[in-house]
Amino acid sequence: MADVEASVRDFVDRGRDCTEKALAQMDLRRKINLLIGEWRAAGGGDVLPDVRDRVRLRPLKKVADPARTIARR
């Protein structure tokens, strides 16, 4: 899905028609929503990861002052 999103952004940035890619992206999102609904109906109750969780897991850039790195976390 990330590939489709990137190609839509690329088409938009270049001023090209992205209708097909955008429709494919919406179809993928619809399928994911259906899968999540089925998962929940089957008893799935865990919290699903989102973008904020992934960003928090990224390593911080190294800086010269280790105290500053610890303070940012």
N, C-alpha and C positions, 0 to 999 in steps of 0.2 A: 504494500500500500504506500509505503514511503516513496517508492520509485514513481508511482503514478502521481503522487502529490508534487514531487520534484519536477516531473515533466510538465504538469499543468503550470507550475510557477515559471518554468522556462518558456513555455509558449506565451504566457501572458507578458513576461518581460520583453519578449521579442515582438510583441504586438501581433501574434498569430492567432488563428482560430483554435481554441482549445475545447470545443464543444464535446468531441468524442472522449477525450481524456477526462474532462470534468464529469461527464456522465458515467464513465467507468469508475471514477473515484466515488461518486455518490452511490453507485451500485455496491462497491466494496463496503462502504460505511453502513449501508442498509443490511448487508449480509452479516457484518460484525454485530450490529444491534440485534438481529434475529438470533444469532448464536448466543449472545449474552442473555437474551430473554429465555432461550431454551435451557441454558445453564442454570439460571436462577429458578426456573420452574422445576428443574430436576433436584433442587435443594442446595444449589451453590449459594453460599452466603458470604464468602470471603470478600474482602475489599480488593478490587482489581487495581493494578498499578496504573498510574497516569503519568503525564509528562513531568509533573512536579517531583514525583518519586525518582524518576530517571535523572533529573537535573541534580537532585541532592546526592546521588551516588557518584557523580563525576568527581574525579580528583581535582583538588584546588591547584592552581598554578603555584609553583614554588617561588617564594620571595626570599629576599636576603635575611629578613628578620623573622625567625620562627615564632616569636611571640605574636606577631601580627597574623600569621597563618592560623594559630590557635584561636585568636580572638574572632576571626571571621567565621569560624565554625560555630 
